[in-house]
């Protein structure tokens, strides 16, 4: 397949281009067909993950001292985008990277060696457990509780929509160590823990969610899970800062998936528009077909600019929280517009399995809703950038 020209890639430096090229080469060798076959067989894409480990891609974004390939968040974003450009929206890399980023920034050097280094050199995976059935987007209202005891903590509660939970080796769990009704500031009492997923007190219930991807989401139950004190990341009751800094990384990784998949779909539509002859001319010669595809291309470029700018800000130890949220919003909206324009270009054939158009829709549409809804992003920008009164 001939890919549309991505103007933003011309702004990358040599090292960044090399990472993107290496990722696309590896992902292209597996291809979209591999991804869909794994989904149809109900098998996880373990061969892909192993090849990523062998080529050092699972360690991108982690310092070399921890067995990684360096390059900070920008490198991880490019790996995520490169995979998606070839039609592989690998959520396992996303959740592994932003979870371990929290551990690296808020945890101890010993914790980084125990939990981060294995994700680079051994191919270990990490998941992230925050969302709860009743709390939803209201993080402060989570009820999963870590009770302090003499030998450490005892974790009890329930999480939902946890991507790759059962397939991961470690899980970064967000819990309360002070209950909501016991604190004056709602941010107090939040703590972070790394737990091993083979702990007998953890149960997984796979959710019936179909994103046409060989990765799954789970309900996770913690039934008096014993957590040693050395698995507490950061200070007890003060985990909210590290948590929300990590969520900015998650937003940018999601945005990278969005622009990658949007460009993947757009490329297929452009190629089809050049070849499909109706009334003796290619349909791509009609402005009614051209304009929606061109608009989508422009908006995908704008989204990339936000993503790259936010990633560079983060790597320079600036917050970049406003840009990270803006990037997630623009990228998810642009990707959805690209998918819609591509489906319209293919017409009825978009619903034919082999064109793979409708298969892409479910995962791209999800990115507008998760991991944070675009409505909440707008609310954040309204109150933190425009300084409007809070609505909730």
C-alpha positions, 0 to 999 in steps of 0.5 A: 500500500502506498501511504499518504505523505506525512508532512510532520515527519519531515520535522523529525530529527535523524534519531526520531526518523530512525525509530519511526522507520524501524517500528514501521518496518517491523509492524509492516512485516506482521501487517494488518492481516496478522492483527485481524487473524489473531483477533479472529482466533482469540490469540494474543499477538505474542510474536509481535511483542517478542520481536519488539523486545528483540529490536529494543522497541519495548524499551523505547522511552526508558533510559539506557541505564534501565535497559531501555533505548532512551529517547523519552516520551517522544520516542515512545510516541513514535513507536506507538504511532509507527505501529498504528500506521501499519494498522496495529493499535498495540494497547499493551505498549501504551499501558506498559509505557505510561505505567512504568513512566509513573514508576520511574518518576515517582518511585525509587531506583530499586522499584525501577530496577524491579518493575521497569527494567524487565519491561525492556529487557525481558518483555514483561508487561504492565497494566494500569488499574484506575477506573471503577464501576461506580466512580467512572471518570470521578477518580476521587470517588474510587473505593478500592482500599489498601489497608495498612497492616504490620507487614504491609498493605491489604488491597480490596476492591474492584476495577473495570476496563483494564486493558491487558490486565490478565496478560500483564506481569505487573499492575499499577493499582490506584487505591485509597489509603484514606477514604473519601469521606475522611479527607478534607481535600478530595485529592488526599488519600490516593496511593499507588501500588505495583502488584504482581498479577499472579497474586492469588488474591487477584481475579480477572473477568474478561469483558465482552468488548469487541474492538477487532483487536487481539487485546482484551479488557477486564474487570479485576477483583482484589480480594485481600491482596497482600502488598509489601510496603516496598511496592508503594510508589511514592508517598502514601496518600500523596499519589495524585500528582504522579497519577495525573502526570502519568495520565498526560503520557497516556493521552499522548500515546492514545493520540499517537494511535489515533493519528496512526490509524487515521493515516492508515485508513486515509492511505487506503481510501486515497489509493482506492479513489485513484483506482476506482473508475465510475463514469469513466473517471477515477472517483478521486478526480471529483471534489466531492471525494477529494475535499473530505479526504483533504480535510482529514489529512490537514486535521491529522497533521494538526494533531501530530503537531500538538502531539509532538510539541506536547511530548517534547515539553514533557521530555524537557520536564515541563508539564505540557498538560494543556497540550496533552489534553488538546492533542488527545482531543484533536487526534481522536476527532481527526482520526474519526473524521478520516475513518468516516471520509474513508468509509464514504470513499469506499461506499458499500465496499467499506462494509466488506471485511476484506477492505478492513474499513469498518473493522477500523471504525470500532477502535477509532471511535473508542478513542473519542471516549477513552481513556478520557471522554472528549467532553471532559477534555473540553471541560479541562481546557475551559477551566484551566486555559480559559479560566471559566468557572468549574462545571462540576 
